[in-house]
Amino acid sequence: MNRIQRELADAIPEMISEIGQTVTWSGTAYSAIVSDPDVTVDLEEGGFTPEGSFRVKIPRSAFNNGAGPFPQINDRITFDGDIYKVIGEKNKGESAFVALSIEV
């Protein structure tokens, strides 16, 4: 990790305590940073269909101290009482977070 990544990793507990929300994956609850959803409306046969996604960032250290396993595409997570599908994941080993794209 470079200096900025180390500083971010050191600041994670404070960030999570201020703005963290709980998500559940594979039966385990995690504190995460959850973005507001991006929603677009597509015109399809029969009318307009809303589509969207949001990002969930979970500290890498929350997954077996960074060793994994980690959420994968098509896994399900629970947030705010609803179940969502993971449609993308960014899991760089040097990053302090595992970032997930979630389908609305």
Disulfide bonds with the S-S distance in Angstrom:
none
